[in-house]
Amino acid sequence: QVQLVESGGGLVQAGGSLRLSCAASGRIFSNYAMGWFRQAPGKEHEFVAAISWNGGSTYYADSVKGRFTISRDNAKNTVFLQMNSLKPEDTAVYYCAARSRLFTWAEYDMSRRQNYGSWGQGTQVTVSS
């Protein structure tokens, strides 16, 4: 299993920006497609974005499309989530997750939480109105 540690969360006003990072260790990072999920209080985990092992493919939830950007740096074993134009409804704990590249890239599959084998501990993002 690859170990994942998120950072970069915090408190920001509506309309502001944050950049989340997820550092991986323990396995070859480029062997994994990566995803970001979030969980707001009292709600289920929600898919946010995903990126293929080489960054060639990305996929976004409709709720964040055009505002969030997922990227990765395989040399630094890190995946990023740039979040712009933040809204109060973006408030949640954000988790990164890893899925083996042995699985064929498919957007539907990347949006499903049960298809990921490794998870970070999460980082809190709070957007004030």
Secondary structure, 3 states (H helix, E strand, C coil): CCEEEEECCEEEECCCCEEEEEEEECCCHHHEEEEEEEECCCCCCEEEEEECCCCCCEEECCCCCCCEEEEEEHHHCEEEEEECCCCHHHCEEEEEEEEECCCCCCHHHHCCHHHCCEECCCEEEEEEC
